Amino acid sequence: MGFVLCLYYALIGHKLLRLGKHGDGIEYACVARNLAEGWGSFWKPYLSDTVHPVFHEHPPLVFWIQSIGFRLFGDGAYFEAFYGLIIGLIILLCMALFWQRVRRDFQLPPIGSWWPMVLVTVLPLFTYFLQTNRIVITFTMLAIPAVYFSCRSAFDRKFFILHGILSGVWIYLGFIAKGPVACFAFAVPVIAWIVFRIGFFRAVISTLSAVTTFAFIVFATFYLFPDSLAFWKGFWQAQVVLSLTSQRAAGDTHWYLVERWILEMIVPVIVVGVVMVVARVSFQQIRFNRQALFFLLIALAGSLPFLISTRQHARYILHSFPFFVLSLAFFADNVALGLENVLVNKRKIQAIVAVAAMMVFAVGITTMFHKKDYIARTRPFYTDFFLQAIKMPERILISVCPEDMIHSDWLFADMQRFYKVSLTGQMGNDYYIVDQHSTCPIPEGYQKVHQQPTVKYVLYKKSSLQDPQ
């Protein structure tokens, strides 16, 4: 377990103090930070005065969760990275609890939680998205408990209705975090009926209890919070309809997600192969059992619906990878059991693993500080504004020329995140940002704020203004 956590930190540590997160992630952090400071509300999330004054792009729960972190820790430049680190740890914990619970349910030999944890840690997609502050990371954290309680509802004869209700609650939380994709968890009791032949009546009651709970909370929300209905109408038009009709930033062919799934899962499969060699486990000891089939079908339920649209992105199916990994973990559980037997019987190998864990952790610490303030994405904002410690008043409107760089450079997100200002192409505001390589005019009465050299941006302000304190 210790080695797995050190490996996780090493794979993500070098990104913790870097600058230049993904533009979408910066945008989402702005919405959460604004909510923490009282700008906008839960059902009317606010990005800026000129770009999404009401943010309909995604449901609001993730912003609300992240706003708690902003209230507790402030809005430092590295907040998003450490938020992702913590969410990743919670996901690993959920995987561990799920793995142990299912093994107990079916009286399977105990195997350490490290096995599914290491298989999900080595997924390139997992550690990549943790540092982008994308919605799917927090949604994945919510999707696992939803499926967990659906499983408990299917397998626990005594409290299956209660677990069905809890599943409906968690599906609702996933719904207000990511949208209709959260509803894949409703299929779990039916999948359990198909794979494990649980009673059909129990599968139906479990599903109905989850669906009824979900529907009750949805309609109660509409009744108690009228703004929520207006939000969902805006979200439906801005995201769902355009995505289903492939009108919104189409990504690739219908088979892109299948190809990406294969490329991602190759890595944990290689890890299984390496452990087989170390533990001297033969192929005859690997079997495709019902638990592996069960989680495979859950993963497919969470990912196959996205093949409908040609808007294909790997992040859309991130929430299904923990279940693909659990399927692989159960498929190759004898491999993990073989390695545990080797570690128990050979103290030297235990010592080697302990030393390797410390070395991996040291690599994570070293690379974290070595990469401090390294600009991961070459957006000139960080060299021209952030690292120059430019100061300006908060919550003002700034003119920009040429106007198209507001969106094409993600300048609106960076300026809102670090300076809490809104940008517009209309002239005449107290501050004015110009692309120094353009032919944009500098009106009379403005003086330069920036000190050379700059990569792209030059900031001007009206001469009559006092310097912000």
Secondary structure, DSSP 8 states (H G I E B T S, - for coil): -HHHHHHHHHHHHTTTT-B---HHHHHHHHHHHHHHTTSEETTEE---SSS-SS--SS-SHHHHHHHHHHHHH---TTHHHHHHHHHHHHHHHHHHHHHHHHHHHTT-----THHHHHHHHT-HHHHHHHTTT-HHHHHHHHHHHHHHHHHHHHH-SSSHHHHHHHHHHHHHHHHHHH-GGGGGGGGHHHHHHHHH---HHHHHHHHHHHHHHHHHHHHHHHHH-HHHHHHHHHHIIIIIIHHHTT-S---S-TTHHHHHHHHHHHHHHHHHHHHHHHHT--GGG----HHHHHHHHHHHHHHGGGGGSS---GGGGGGGHHHHHHHHHHHTHHHHHHHHHHHHH-HHHHHHHHHHHHHHHHHHHHHHHHTTT-BSS--THHHHTGGGT----SS-EEEEESTTHHHHT-HHHHHHHHH--EEES-S-SSEEEEETTS-----TTEEE---S--SSEEEEEETT-----
